[in-house]
Amino acid sequence: MPETFVIAQGGGPTAVINQTVAGAVMEARKRYPKARVLGALHGVRGVRDGRFITLSDLSENELRAMAATPSAALGSTRDKPDEAYCDAILKGLSKAGADAFVYIGGNDTAGTQSILAEASGGRITCIHAPKTIDNDLVENDHTPGFISAAEFIAGAFLSVDLDFRALPGIYVGIVMGRHAGFLTAAATAWQLEDDGAPHLVYVPERPFDRSRFIADIRATLERQGRCVVAMSEGVTGPDGRSLVETLVSPEMLERDQHGNIRLSGTDLARAVERMLAEDLPGRRARVDTFGYLPRGNIATVNETDAREAFEAGVFAVEAAERGGGSVALQFGGSRTECRLVPLSAVAGKTRHLPDDFLHPDESQVTGVCRDYLARLLPRKFPVAKPFV
């Protein structure tokens, strides 16, 4: 029987990641009344440095208040531990007396758990609980955090559509997503009939070509009189380089500690604005970068997303009795269920938009993608179609 659980959060915050913490703490107290549940501050860095709080001392009211609050209450980190770092993490877990380690995060987090599970030799049970607004974890139908962020995106693009019907022009909204376009595709979830925005969708799964981009906009303007575009920040050119590398001068590019180009931090929006000004002079155009706004917006915390995130935490504690692994949200045809899959099945892998989600000849999603989004994001607002 586990006597000490350690819980940590990794990667970008979401609107519902704290639900997973609360679910795990409450289930651990229910199953193991005498067990301690420790929360590591700022992910594995806190484990390494011995920085913990005792979550099992919190009241249920305090836990539920935390659960309903966006962002990572324990603090997060984007550290990608090497062998020496993992050794330090294991020492930190051992010093804390941990029997089980629940790490909530994306595929990099699953990778860390896979390394730790092997290095610990079974002494510490390692469980990965899913979290990412990018929706890019393999073995998952969707991930906790995605629905809330996607609802923000869907509502924003519906609102922009109404705005640009009133005052026509070109609008480009740049949405988070380095390798997968699920969140950008969500911009189509609440389209206002067939002529609704976004009229064009560009995602990392399809090469971006400037000449086609401009041609697509021209054709849409001729047909609709306006053009609204949803673009992933991670779109790449035909050469495989990110669009930001193509449009922004090398001396202006920013990189993170792992050498990855900072897609949100670099001035991609201005580069797109320049492209529009050069190729479509005289047109009214606006480019916005959504940045971090969708991922932890308190006004768009989705009830289903919150419930599933909580259930993932509950299931993570159940998984401790089964030797650990990765918690996956899978759709069984009528409802979403938590299932346990091997850490190796998720670690370091990226789930991309399926081919049948993207139209082969147009810069738009297919009916298959729309059906998927409709299941997760049913229309929330009855909107009257404008006269213009």
Secondary structure, DSSP 8 states (H G I E B T S, - for coil): --SEEEEEE-SS--SSHHHHHHHHHHHHHHH-TT-EEEEETTHHHHHHHT-EEEGGGS-HHHHHHHHTS-S-TT--------HHHHHHHHHHHHHTT-SEEEEEESHHHHHHHHHHHHHHTTSSEEEEEE--TT---TT-SS-TTHHHHHHHHHHHHHHHHHHHHHS--EEEEEE--SS--HHHHGGGTT--STT-S-SEEE-TTS---HHHHHHHHHHHHHHHS-EEEEEETT-B-TTS-BHHHHHS-GGG--B-TTS-B-TTTS-HHHHHHHHHHHHSTT--EEEEE-TTTTTT-GGG--HHHHHHHHHHHHHHHHHHTTT-EEEEEEE-SSSEEEEEE-HHHHTT------GGGB-SSSSSB-HHHHHHHHHHS-----------
